[in-house]
Amino acid sequence: MISKDERARIEALAEKYVKKEKFQEAIDEYIKLLTGDEQDISIRNIIGDLYLKSGKKNKAVEELKKIAIYYGEKGLYSKSIAIYKRITRLDPDDYDSARKLADFYCDRGFISEAKTEYRKLAQNLKKNNKSEKAISTYEKLLKLDSSDIESRLSLAELYTKEKLIDQAVEELNEVAEFKMHTKELKEAEDILNKAKALKGDHSRTLANLIDLLKRKNKKKEALDLVSEILQKDKDNIKALYLLGNLYFEDKGFKEAEEIFSRIISIRPKEVEARVKLGRIYIKKGNFNQVFELYEPLVDTLIRKQKEEKAIGLLGLILAARRDHLSTLEKLASIYEIKGQKKNLEIVYKVILEEYKKKNLKEKSFSILGELLNICPEVEEYHIQYQELRNELGVSDEAAGEDQSLVIVDEKNKVIEANLAKADLYIEQGLIRNAKRILENLRLKFPENLKIGQKIDKLKSISSRVKEEEIIKRVEKVSEKETELFGEMSEAASRGLSRRSREEQMEEKLTAADVFAETDIIPLVYREVSVRKYFDLTEKIDEELEAIKVIFHQQLNGDTASIEKELTDIVSEFRKTVEEKVDKADHESRYNLGVAFMEQELTDEAIEEFKLASQDEKLEVECYSSISLCYRRKGDFQEALKWIEKAQKLSEKESIQFFALKYELASIYEEMNERKKALKVYKEVKEWNAGYRDVNKKIKSLEEKPSK
């Protein structure tokens, strides 16, 4: 440890050397003052300046790097950025410092500055033939700005140089597609020809060239291009697809049918060709042929436990012909596998209607038996069953004679049990939940007077339950329900934040019913309590275009890009959502946000939650959900902003308030802001030491404190 006097003596001597321009001697003296603590920073600054004056730039940069690292470790990012900027000015070829500067900008959310620094670094690396590092930098830059055309062209050039031809061609296609989008067709054509020169049979390049020729109304040249490929290889599947699609888009369905049939003859399991050929058969009204084509695909999807996609494919047939029995029967078998009684009942009712039209009494009798199994409380099914049994002369067994009494008794039990549950919620002041139970009950049993009377009474009752009391009261109801009925209520298990989505079933199967359990979103609007669906015919075509790719990947064992394809499906439907769903319908917007979030479509979810948040009742939940979306995206600064907005709106010291606090702490933890996370977790623990895993969180953070 240097004493104050000794330090003063060294500083005085060093200053004398500086005045005499004996810089190395001054440096040697200042080095003696380095002790490894915070005061070193000012000394290192002086030493760095002296190295520069003595012409030793590399030595100066070494000192500045030590200062930058120190600031970074202390979380003084703005100071660290300033030092790295100084280093890059002194030595533009110091790639590590330039990358750290860009990374700092990026990590702190200064995207514009980060892009500038990455671009300068990439250009410098490319100029100095540091291809590998230049490629890495350009790739990082394009993640920040995918529309940077010049960077894409530079990256394509580097890929070509490194013999990474596929990657180069992909980048050139990205640029060409952008140019086509902006109607710069000549530039797009030049770039695509360059890509074709690199790899002549690349499917994306050929598809883009054909698209370009079609845009320029040069269909003959497009056909010639495909024919050129097929002359060299008559069974080239990619070329056959391009040719088939050209005919299909030009409404040359006869020629398209021949091409897609040829593809299937070469490769019987080729999914895209089967789907396209099915679309042609649908247009021709050959529904049995469509079903024959699609059934193997449906069976494959069922085996792979992709029942939702199988339902979507069958839905394409039913959208064109609602009464196609083979398709309906296949759809019923899927709903039976999935245990979806509501959807199964809908399909069985349509099948029953068709059996009656065809006078298939035995089959009608069988379907009525199935309906009774899944809906024993519906008297109408029982009446029809009894009538048909008598008509067919089926013997009445004792058990059968008692069946109607059993059904009526079961129905009464269902009604009484649900009325009792509603009373429990009313007793606890949870009026909204009671009303939901009664409304659902009235949908099933509209003829029961007790239910209607109970609903009328609720109109004069308002709930005054405080937010922090709700969970406690739900738990109390749950305990009583368990005691009385032996099971937890649906409302208690799901919570109270979202309204029930159950709606009265339609008598007829619609396109929306078909797609109810798929990734496709049915578009609903209300008018005088009537539920209607928009015509989805055009959107079904678009759905099919996306589904075909997924099938192809699944059947070939390639599922890596399936999530992207699902994103494309829902994104296309979102365009229709924007046109059809009122932005003021906040609850529907919220439900769309949840659906998008569950599919990991975070950007779409965020937009829907923002719209839904205009409803004050949904604000806190929407802001919390937006925060979660940004966490999934890895944008913790935005996640932090939205969770803080939610917390400000929640009632102080309420359960919700501390639940949001816990989420705030977990965001800090993900940001590696350990001290802040620990502080907030301790606040939660002080409120409730048994809340979630707060004790475990605190212990973990205390064992690994911030550096």
C-alpha positions in Angstrom: 0.0 0.0 0.0 1.5 3.3 -1.1 1.3 6.1 1.5 -0.2 9.5 0.6 3.2 11.1 0.8 4.8 8.5 -1.4 1.9 8.8 -3.9 2.3 12.6 -4.0 6.1 12.2 -4.6 5.5 9.8 -7.5 2.9 12.0 -9.1 5.1 15.1 -8.9 8.0 13.3 -10.5 5.8 11.9 -13.3 4.5 15.4 -14.0 8.1 16.7 -14.3 8.9 13.9 -16.8 5.8 14.8 -18.8 6.8 18.5 -19.0 10.2 17.4 -20.2 8.4 15.1 -22.8 10.1 12.1 -21.2 6.9 10.1 -21.7 8.3 6.6 -21.0 9.8 7.7 -17.7 6.5 9.3 -16.8 4.7 6.1 -17.7 7.0 4.1 -15.5 6.2 6.3 -12.6 2.5 6.2 -13.1 2.5 2.4 -13.4 3.8 2.4 -9.8 0.5 4.0 -8.7 -1.6 1.1 -10.1 -3.1 -0.7 -7.1 -5.9 -2.8 -8.6 -8.8 -0.6 -7.2 -11.1 2.1 -8.7 -8.5 4.8 -8.7 -6.6 2.9 -11.4 -9.1 4.2 -14.0 -7.9 7.8 -13.9 -4.2 6.6 -13.9 -4.8 4.3 -16.8 -6.4 7.2 -18.7 -3.2 9.2 -18.2 -1.0 6.2 -19.1 -3.0 5.7 -22.3 -2.6 9.4 -23.3 1.1 9.2 -22.7 1.5 6.1 -24.8 -0.3 8.0 -27.6 2.0 11.0 -27.2 5.0 8.7 -27.4 3.6 7.1 -30.6 2.8 3.7 -29.0 -0.7 3.3 -30.2 -1.0 -0.4 -29.5 0.0 0.2 -25.9 -2.5 3.0 -25.5 -5.2 0.7 -26.9 -4.3 -2.0 -24.3 -4.9 0.5 -21.5 -8.2 1.7 -22.9 -9.4 -1.9 -23.3 -8.8 -2.5 -19.6 -10.8 0.6 -18.8 -13.7 -0.5 -21.1 -13.8 -3.9 -19.5 -13.8 -2.4 -16.0 -16.8 -0.1 -16.9 -18.6 -3.1 -18.5 -18.2 -5.3 -15.4 -19.5 -2.5 -13.2 -22.6 -2.0 -15.4 -21.4 1.5 -16.5 -22.3 0.7 -20.1 -22.4 4.3 -21.5 -18.8 4.8 -20.3 -17.7 1.5 -21.7 -19.3 2.4 -25.1 -17.5 5.7 -25.1 -14.1 4.0 -24.5 -14.7 1.4 -27.2 -15.7 4.2 -29.7 -12.4 5.8 -28.9 -10.5 2.5 -29.5 -12.2 2.0 -32.9 -11.2 5.5 -33.9 -7.6 4.8 -32.9 -7.5 1.4 -34.5 -10.2 0.6 -37.0 -8.8 -2.9 -37.5 -9.3 -3.8 -33.8 -12.2 -6.2 -34.7 -12.8 -7.4 -31.2 -13.4 -3.9 -29.9 -15.5 -3.0 -32.8 -17.7 -6.1 -32.2 -18.0 -5.4 -28.5 -19.0 -1.8 -29.3 -21.8 -3.1 -31.7 -22.8 -5.8 -29.2 -23.1 -3.2 -26.4 -25.4 -1.0 -28.6 -27.5 -4.0 -29.5 -27.8 -5.3 -25.9 -28.8 -1.9 -24.7 -31.5 -1.5 -27.3 -29.7 1.1 -29.5 -30.6 -0.7 -32.7 -29.8 2.1 -35.1 -26.3 2.6 -33.7 -25.8 -1.2 -33.5 -26.6 -1.6 -37.2 -24.2 1.2 -38.1 -21.3 -0.4 -36.1 -22.0 -3.9 -37.4 -22.1 -2.6 -41.0 -18.8 -0.8 -40.6 -17.2 -3.8 -39.0 -18.6 -6.2 -41.7 -17.3 -4.0 -44.5 -13.9 -3.7 -42.9 -13.7 -7.5 -42.4 -14.7 -8.1 -46.0 -12.2 -5.6 -47.3 -9.4 -7.3 -45.4 -10.4 -10.8 -46.6 -11.6 -11.9 -43.1 -14.5 -13.8 -44.8 -15.6 -16.0 -41.9 -15.9 -13.1 -39.5 -17.5 -10.9 -42.1 -20.1 -13.6 -42.8 -20.9 -13.9 -39.1 -21.2 -10.1 -38.8 -23.4 -9.7 -41.8 -25.7 -12.5 -40.5 -26.0 -10.7 -37.2 -26.7 -7.4 -38.9 -29.5 -9.0 -41.0 -31.2 -10.3 -37.9 -31.5 -6.6 -36.9 -32.5 -5.4 -40.3 -33.7 -8.0 -42.8 -34.4 -5.4 -45.4 -30.8 -4.3 -45.7 -30.4 -5.2 -49.4 -26.8 -4.2 -49.8 -25.7 -6.3 -46.8 -27.6 -9.3 -48.3 -25.7 -8.9 -51.6 -22.4 -8.6 -49.8 -23.3 -11.7 -47.8 -24.2 -13.6 -51.0 -20.8 -12.6 -52.5 -19.0 -13.9 -49.4 -21.0 -17.2 -49.4 -20.0 -17.6 -53.1 -16.4 -17.0 -52.3 -16.5 -19.6 -49.5 -18.3 -22.1 -51.9 -21.5 -21.9 -49.8 -23.6 -22.0 -52.9 -27.0 -22.8 -51.4 -26.7 -20.0 -48.9 -25.6 -17.6 -51.6 -28.6 -18.5 -53.8 -31.0 -18.1 -50.8 -29.7 -14.6 -50.2 -29.9 -13.6 -53.9 -33.5 -14.9 -53.9 -34.3 -12.8 -50.8 -33.1 -9.7 -52.7 -34.9 -10.6 -55.9 -38.2 -11.1 -54.0 -37.8 -7.7 -52.4 -37.1 -6.1 -55.8 -40.2 -7.9 -57.2 -42.2 -6.6 -54.3 -41.1 -3.0 -55.0 -41.8 -3.7 -58.8 -38.1 -3.3 -59.7 -38.5 -6.2 -62.1 -35.3 -5.6 -64.2 -33.1 -5.6 -61.2 -34.9 -8.7 -59.9 -34.4 -10.5 -63.2 -30.6 -9.7 -63.2 -30.3 -11.1 -59.6 -32.3 -14.2 -60.3 -30.2 -14.9 -63.4 -27.1 -14.6 -61.2 -28.6 -17.1 -58.8 -29.5 -19.5 -61.7 -25.9 -19.3 -62.9 -24.8 -20.5 -59.5 -27.3 -23.3 -59.3 -29.5 -24.0 -62.3 -32.0 -26.4 -60.7 -32.6 -24.4 -57.4 -36.4 -24.6 -56.9 -36.8 -21.2 -55.3 -34.9 -19.5 -58.1 -36.9 -21.3 -60.8 -40.2 -20.5 -59.0 -39.2 -16.8 -58.7 -38.1 -16.7 -62.4 -41.4 -18.1 -63.4 -43.3 -15.7 -61.1 -41.3 -12.9 -62.7 -42.2 -14.0 -66.2 -45.8 -14.3 -65.3 -45.8 -10.7 -63.9 -44.3 -9.5 -67.1 -47.1 -11.5 -68.9 -44.6 -13.8 -70.5 -46.4 -17.1 -69.8 -44.9 -18.7 -72.8 -41.4 -18.0 -71.6 -42.3 -19.4 -68.2 -43.6 -22.6 -69.8 -40.5 -22.8 -72.0 -38.3 -22.5 -68.9 -40.0 -25.5 -67.3 -40.0 -27.4 -70.5 -36.3 -26.8 -70.9 -35.8 -28.6 -67.5 -38.2 -31.4 -68.4 -36.4 -32.1 -71.7 -33.3 -32.9 -69.7 -35.1 -34.8 -67.0 -38.7 -35.8 -67.8 -39.4 -37.0 -64.3 -38.0 -33.9 -62.5 -40.6 -33.5 -59.7 -39.8 -29.8 -59.0 -40.2 -28.9 -62.7 -43.4 -30.9 -62.9 -44.8 -29.0 -59.9 -43.9 -25.7 -61.5 -45.6 -26.8 -64.7 -48.7 -28.1 -62.9 -49.0 -24.9 -60.9 -48.7 -22.8 -64.0 -51.6 -24.6 -65.6 -53.6 -24.5 -62.4 -53.2 -20.8 -61.9 -54.1 -20.2 -65.6 -57.3 -22.4 -65.0 -56.0 -25.1 -67.3 -57.4 -27.7 -64.9 -57.3 -30.5 -67.4 -53.6 -30.1 -68.1 -52.9 -29.5 -64.4 -54.8 -32.7 -63.6 -52.6 -34.7 -66.0 -49.4 -33.2 -64.4 -50.4 -33.8 -60.8 -51.6 -37.4 -61.7 -48.2 -38.0 -63.3 -46.4 -36.8 -60.2 -48.5 -39.2 -58.0 -47.7 -42.1 -60.5 -44.0 -41.4 -60.0 -44.3 -40.8 -56.2 -47.5 -42.1 -54.8 -46.9 -40.5 -51.4 -46.3 -37.0 -52.8 -48.6 -34.9 -50.6 -48.6 -31.6 -52.5 -49.7 -33.3 -55.7 -52.5 -35.2 -53.9 -53.8 -32.0 -52.3 -53.7 -30.0 -55.6 -55.3 -32.9 -57.5 -58.0 -33.0 -54.8 -58.7 -29.3 -55.3 -59.2 -30.0 -59.0 -61.6 -32.8 -58.2 -63.5 -30.5 -55.8 -64.0 -28.0 -58.6 -65.3 -30.8 -60.8 -67.6 -32.1 -58.0 -65.9 -35.5 -57.8 -66.0 -35.7 -54.0 -65.5 -39.5 -53.8 -62.2 -39.2 -55.7 -61.2 -36.4 -53.4 -61.9 -38.5 -50.4 -59.9 -41.4 -51.9 -56.9 -39.1 -52.4 -57.1 -37.5 -48.9 -58.0 -40.5 -46.8 -54.4 -41.9 -46.8 -53.1 -38.5 -45.7 -55.7 -38.2 -43.0 -54.8 -41.7 -41.7 -51.1 -40.7 -41.7 -51.8 -37.6 -39.7 -53.9 -39.5 -37.2 -51.1 -42.0 -36.7 -48.7 -39.1 -36.1 -51.3 -37.6 -33.6 -51.8 -34.6 -35.8 -55.6 -34.9 -35.6 -56.2 -31.1 -36.0 -54.5 -31.1 -39.4 -56.5 -34.2 -40.4 -59.7 -32.4 -39.4 -58.6 -29.3 -41.4 -58.1 -31.5 -44.5 -61.5 -33.2 -44.3 -63.0 -29.7 -43.7 -61.9 -28.7 -47.2 -64.2 -31.4 -48.6 -67.1 -30.5 -46.3 -66.8 -26.8 -47.1 -67.6 -27.7 -50.7 -70.1 -30.5 -49.9 -71.6 -30.5 -46.4 -73.3 -33.9 -46.8 -70.5 -36.1 -48.0 -71.0 -39.1 -45.8 -67.6 -40.8 -46.1 -66.0 -37.6 -45.0 -68.5 -37.0 -42.1 -67.9 -40.6 -40.9 -64.2 -40.1 -41.0 -64.5 -36.8 -39.1 -66.7 -38.4 -36.5 -64.0 -41.1 -35.9 -61.4 -38.4 -35.2 -63.6 -36.6 -32.8 -64.3 -39.9 -31.0 -60.5 -40.5 -30.7 -60.0 -37.1 -29.3 -63.0 -37.4 -26.9 -64.5 -34.2 -28.2 -68.2 -34.9 -27.4 -69.5 -31.5 -28.4 -68.1 -31.7 -31.9 -68.9 -35.4 -32.1 -72.6 -34.6 -31.4 -72.7 -32.0 -34.1 -71.2 -34.4 -36.7 -73.5 -37.3 -35.6 -76.5 -35.0 -36.0 -75.6 -34.2 -39.6 -74.9 -37.9 -40.4 -78.3 -38.8 -38.9 -79.9 -36.2 -41.1 -78.2 -37.8 -44.2 -79.1 -41.3 -43.2 -82.8 -40.3 -42.8 -82.7 -38.7 -46.3 -81.4 -42.0 -47.7 -83.8 -44.0 -45.6 -81.0 -45.9 -43.9 -83.0 -46.9 -40.8 -80.5 -49.4 -39.3 -77.7 -46.9 -39.6 -79.9 -44.1 -38.2 -80.8 -46.4 -35.2 -77.0 -47.0 -34.6 -76.2 -43.3 -34.7 -79.1 -42.5 -32.3 -77.6 -45.0 -29.9 -74.2 -43.2 -30.2 -75.9 -39.9 -29.5 -77.6 -41.3 -26.5 -74.3 -42.5 -25.2 -72.7 -39.1 -25.3 -75.8 -37.0 -24.5 -78.0 -39.1 -22.3 -79.8 -36.0 -21.0 -81.3 -35.0 -24.4 -84.9 -36.3 -24.5 -85.3 -35.7 -28.2 -82.6 -38.4 -29.0 -84.4 -40.8 -26.7 -87.7 -40.2 -28.3 -86.3 -40.7 -31.8 -84.5 -43.8 -30.6 -87.6 -45.3 -29.1 -89.7 -44.6 -32.2 -87.1 -46.1 -34.6 -86.7 -49.1 -32.3 -90.4 -49.8 -32.4 -90.4 -49.3 -36.2 -87.5 -51.7 -36.7 -89.1 -54.2 -34.3 -86.2 -54.3 -31.9 -87.2 -56.2 -28.8 -87.8 -54.1 -25.6 -85.7 -55.5 -22.8 -86.3 -54.5 -19.2 -83.2 -52.4 -19.2 -84.4 -50.6 -22.3 -87.9 -50.0 -20.8 -86.3 -48.2 -17.8 -84.0 -46.1 -20.0 -86.3 -43.1 -20.3 -86.7 -42.9 -16.5 -82.9 -43.1 -16.1 -82.4 -40.4 -18.7 -85.0 -38.0 -17.1 -83.6 -38.7 -13.7 -80.0 -38.0 -14.9 -81.2 -34.7 -16.5 -82.8 -33.6 -13.2 -79.7 -34.4 -11.3 -77.6 -32.3 -13.7 -80.0 -29.4 -13.4 -80.2 -29.6 -9.6 -76.4 -29.9 -9.2 -75.7 -26.9 -11.4 -78.3 -24.8 -9.6 -76.7 -25.7 -6.3 -73.3 -24.7 -7.7 -74.7 -21.4 -8.9 -76.1 -20.8 -5.4 -72.6 -21.3 -3.9 -71.2 -18.6 -6.2 -74.1 -16.2 -5.4 -73.5 -16.8 -1.7 -69.9 -15.7 -2.1 -70.8 -12.7 -4.2 -69.3 -14.1 -7.4 -72.3 -13.2 -9.5 -70.5 -13.3 -12.9 -69.6 -17.0 -12.3 -73.1 -17.9 -11.2 -74.6 -16.3 -14.3 -72.2 -18.2 -16.5 -73.2 -21.5 -15.0 -76.9 -20.7 -15.3 -76.6 -19.4 -18.9 -74.8 -22.6 -20.0 -77.4 -24.6 -18.2 -80.2 -22.8 -20.0 -78.6 -23.5 -23.3 -78.8 -27.3 -22.6 -82.3 -27.2 -20.9 -84.2 -24.2 -22.3 -87.5 -25.6 -21.2 -86.7 -25.6 -17.5 -88.4 -22.8 -15.7 -86.3 -22.9 -12.5 -83.2 -21.9 -14.5 -84.9 -18.9 -16.1 -86.2 -17.7 -12.8 -82.8 -17.9 -11.2 -81.3 -15.9 -14.0 -84.0 -13.2 -13.7 -83.2 -12.8 -10.0 -79.5 -12.3 -10.7 -80.3 -9.2 -12.8 -81.0 -7.2 -9.6 -77.8 -8.4 -7.8 -74.5 -6.7 -8.3 -71.1 -8.0 -7.2 -69.1 -5.9 -4.8 -66.3 -8.3 -4.1 -62.8 -6.8 -3.9 -60.2 -8.2 -6.2 -58.0 -9.7 -3.5 -61.0 -11.5 -2.1 -61.9 -13.3 -5.3 -59.4 -16.1 -5.2 -60.2 -16.8 -1.5 -63.8 -17.0 -2.3 -63.3 -19.2 -5.3 -61.2 -21.5 -3.1 -64.1 -21.6 -0.5 -66.6 -22.4 -3.3 -64.2 -25.1 -4.5 -64.0 -26.7 -1.1 -67.8 -26.7 -0.8 -68.2 -28.1 -4.3 -65.7 -30.9 -3.5 -67.6 -31.7 -0.4 -71.1 -31.6 -2.1 -70.3 -32.9 -5.6 -66.9 -34.6 -5.2 -65.1 -32.6 -7.8 -63.7 -29.1 -8.3 -65.8 -26.8 -10.3 -64.9 -25.7 -13.8 -64.9 -22.0 -12.7 -62.6 -22.6 -9.8 -60.1 -24.7 -11.8 -60.0 -22.2 -14.7 -60.1 -19.0 -12.6 -62.2 -15.9 -13.2 -60.2 -13.8 -15.5 -61.7 -15.0 -18.8 -65.2 -15.5 -19.9 -66.5 -18.8 -20.9 -66.3 -19.4 -24.7 -69.0 -22.0 -24.7 -71.8 -21.1 -27.2 -74.9 -22.8 -28.2 -74.3 -25.5 -30.9 -75.5 -24.9 -34.4 -78.0 -27.4 -35.8 -75.9 -27.7 -39.0 -72.2 -28.3 -39.6 -70.5 -25.2 -41.0 -67.0 -24.5 -42.1 -66.2 -22.9 -38.8 -67.4 -26.0 -36.9 -65.1 -28.2 -39.1 -62.1 -26.0 -38.3 -63.0 -25.5 -34.6 -60.2 -27.6 -33.3 -57.6 -26.6 -35.9 -55.2 -23.7 -36.1 -57.7 -21.8 -38.3 -59.7 -19.1 -36.5 -63.4 -19.0 -37.1 -64.7 -15.5 -37.6 -67.8 -14.8 -35.6 -70.0 -11.8 -35.4 -73.2 -11.3 -33.4 -76.5 -9.9 -34.6 -79.7 -10.2 -32.5 -78.3 -13.2 -30.6 -77.7 -15.2 -33.8 -74.4 -16.8 -34.5 -73.2 -16.6 -38.1 -69.9 -17.5 -39.9 -68.3 -15.7 -42.7 -67.7 -17.5 -46.0 -64.3 -19.1 -45.6 -64.1 -20.6 -49.1 -61.3 -18.4 -50.4 -59.4 -18.7 -47.1 -59.7 -22.5 -47.2 -57.8 -22.4 -50.5 -55.0 -20.4 -48.8 -55.1 -22.8 -45.8 -54.6 -25.7 -48.2 -51.6 -24.1 -49.8 -50.0 -23.9 -46.4 -51.2 -27.3 -45.2 -49.7 -29.1 -48.2 -46.2 -28.1 -47.2 -46.7 -29.3 -43.6 -48.0 -32.7 -44.8 -45.0 -33.0 -47.1 -42.6 -32.3 -44.2 -44.4 -34.6 -41.9 -44.5 -37.5 -44.3 -40.8 -37.1 -44.9 -39.9 -36.8 -41.3 -39.0 -33.1 -41.6 -40.8 -31.2 -38.9 -38.2 -28.5 -38.3 -40.1 -25.8 -40.2 -43.6 -26.8 -39.3 -44.0 -24.1 -36.8 -43.1 -21.5 -39.4 -45.8 -23.0 -41.7 -48.4 -22.8 -38.9 -47.4 -19.2 -38.5 -48.1 -18.6 -42.2 -51.5 -20.2 -41.8 -52.6 -18.1 -38.9 -51.0 -14.9 -40.3 -53.1 -15.3 -43.5 -56.2 -15.7 -41.4 -55.3 -12.7 -39.4 -55.7 -10.5 -42.5 -59.3 -11.6 -42.6 -59.6 -11.1 -38.9 -58.6 -7.5 -39.4 -61.3 -7.0 -42.0 -64.1 -8.8 -40.2 -63.6 -8.5 -36.4 -64.6 -5.2 -35.0 -61.6 -3.5 -33.2 -64.0 -2.4 -30.5 -64.8 -6.1 -29.7 -62.2 -6.2 -27.0 -63.0 -9.6 -25.6 -62.7 -11.2 -29.1 -59.4 -9.4 -29.6 -58.2 -10.7 -26.2 -59.2 -14.2 -27.1 -57.4 -13.9 -30.5 -54.3 -12.7 -28.6 -54.4 -15.8 -26.4 -54.8 -18.1 -29.5 -51.8 -16.4 -31.2 -49.7 -16.6 -28.0 -50.4 -20.3 -27.6 -49.2 -20.8 -31.2 -46.0 -18.7 -30.3 -47.1 -16.0 -32.7 -45.9 -13.3 -30.4 -46.0 -10.3 -32.7 -49.6 -11.0 -33.7 -50.5 -11.7 -30.0 -49.0 -8.3 -28.9 -51.1 -6.4 -31.5 -54.3 -8.1 -30.4 -53.6 -7.5 -26.7 -52.9 -3.9 -27.4 -56.3 -3.6 -29.0 -58.0 -5.5 -26.2 -56.4 -3.3 -23.5 -58.6 -0.4 -24.6 -61.2 -2.1 -22.4 -60.4 -1.0 -18.8 -61.5 -4.4 -17.4 -58.9 -6.2 -19.5 -56.0 -3.7 -19.2 -54.0 -5.4 -16.5 -54.3 -8.8 -18.0 -53.4 -7.5 -21.5 -50.4 -5.7 -20.3 -49.2 -8.7 -18.3 -49.7 -10.9 -21.5 -47.8 -8.4 -23.6 -44.9 -8.5 -21.1 -44.9 -12.3 -21.4 -44.8 -12.1 -25.2 -41.7 -9.8 -25.1 -40.0 -12.2 -22.7 -40.5 -15.0 -25.2 -39.0 -12.8 -27.9 -36.0 -12.1 -25.5 -36.8 -8.3 -25.4 -36.6 -7.9 -21.7 -36.6 -4.1 -21.7 -40.0 -4.1 -23.3 -41.2 -6.9 -21.0 -40.1 -4.8 -18.1 -42.0 -1.8 -19.4 -45.3 -3.6 -19.8 -45.2 -5.5 -16.5 -44.6 -2.1 -14.7 -47.6 -0.6 -16.6 -49.7 -3.5 -15.4 -48.5 -3.2 -11.8 -49.3 0.5 -11.7 -53.0 -0.3 -12.6 -53.3 -3.0 -10.0 -54.6 -2.3 -6.5 -51.7 -1.8 -4.0 -51.1 -4.7 -1.6 -53.6 -6.9 -3.5 -52.8 -10.5 -4.6 -52.6 -9.3 -8.2 -50.2 -6.6 -7.2 -47.7 -9.1 -5.7 -48.2 -11.6 -8.5 -47.1 -8.9 -10.9 -44.2 -8.1 -8.5 -43.1 -11.7 -8.7 -43.2 -11.5 -12.6 -41.1 -8.3 -12.4 -38.5 -10.1 -10.3 -38.3 -13.0 -12.7 -37.7 -10.6 -15.6 -34.9 -8.9 -13.7 -33.5 -12.4 -13.1 -33.6 -13.2 -16.8 -31.8 -9.9 -17.5 -29.1 -11.0 -15.0 -30.0 -8.0 -12.8 -29.6 -10.2 -9.7 -29.6 -7.4 -7.1 -32.8 -6.0 -8.4 -34.4 -9.4 -8.7 -33.4 -10.3 -5.1 -34.8 -7.1 -3.7 -38.2 -7.6 -5.4 -38.4 -11.3 -4.4 -37.8 -10.3 -0.8 -40.7 -7.8 -1.0 -42.9 -10.6 -2.2 -41.7 -12.9 0.6 -42.4 -10.2 3.2 -46.0 -10.1 2.0 -46.4 -13.9 1.8 -43.4 -16.2 2.6 -45.2 -19.2 1.1 -45.9 -17.6 -2.3 -44.9 -19.9 -5.1 -41.2 -20.7 -5.0 -40.1 -17.3 -3.7 -37.9 -18.8 -1.0 -36.1 -21.0 -3.5 -35.5 -18.0 -5.8 -34.1 -15.9 -3.0 -31.8 -18.7 -1.8 -30.5 -19.2 -5.4 -29.7 -15.5 -5.9 -28.0 -15.2 -2.5 -25.8 -18.2 -3.3 -24.7 -16.6 -6.6 -24.5 -12.9 -5.9 -23.9 -10.3 -8.6 -20.3 -9.9 -9.7 
